[in-house]
Amino acid sequence: MGSVSPRPILVSIPHSSSAVPEEVVDKIALSAEELLGYTDLFTDEIFDVDNVYKVQSNFSRVIVDPNRAPDDISKEYEMASEGVIVHTTWDGKSVYKEEPDQETVDALIKNYHDPYHDALEQHIPKVQFLIDCHSFLPYGPKLKKDSGKERPDINLGNVNFSSCTREHTVFFREFFEAQGFNVSINFPYTGKYILGHHCHRRRIPPFLVPGIQIEINQGLYLKPDSHEKDPKMIAEYNDIFEALIQAFMVKFCPDDCPKEEA
């Protein structure tokens, strides 16, 4: 049996974990259940496909967020700011019983933020496109611009049309619409630091690749009013994501479609 070379797609899953790093575990005011509410639940399962390059987080975004710049020192969601270290959640709860000092903050960024981006950078020379994978709440939370409003099934973010080409964006939109989803572009999310730091409309080796952010509505696959998954829907959306990767390869990377190696 020959082995199959990875497809030149980089899948980033930065917000799938609710784990708390040991450096601050005693300072956290949020319960384990509350932390699940700020997690892109089950994106590690929905976007888990074979034969691609993948980087996945293993810590909660409210402790240190790899999708924010390491020098983004904004602290409060009330100010419409979401810094790399979150102090107040999007529904106004305090993250910490005792605020971490600057030394701890610096250590969190070094130990958890930097390695995520180092891993992305190691893969970028080998790939042609980056997909940053997220999920979002069915309705806009209290402190967001779309507070209380129903959200689309799929939100595609391209950092206001800078991280990939129009052809790329249209491909993703049409793919999801053909599956029966309603799709928005750059609303409510445009994409943040992962796309902004690693992506460009043109492939600029070895540093930058085109990329897009995909947000899937949690209402499509969670049981009502809970953090529990509907396993059938998780499997269905995982199959859809695999079909998306295959269709992307055929359209944009036909010469790189997987081939059996001797």
Buried (B, 14 or more C-beta within 10 A) or exposed (E): EEEEBBBBBBBBBBBBBBBBBEBBEEBBEBEEEBBBBBBBBBBBBBBBBEEBBBBBBEBBBBBBBBBBBBEBEBBBBEEEBBBBBBBBBBBEBEBBEEBBEEEBBEBBBEBBBBBBBEBBBEBBEEBBBBBBBBBBBBBBBEBBEEEEEEBBBBBBBBBEEEBBBEEBBEBBBEBBEEBEBEBBBBEBBBBBBBBBBBBBBEBEEEEBBBBBBBBBBBBBBBEEEEBEBBEEBBBBBBEBBBEBBBBBBEEBBEEBEBEEEE
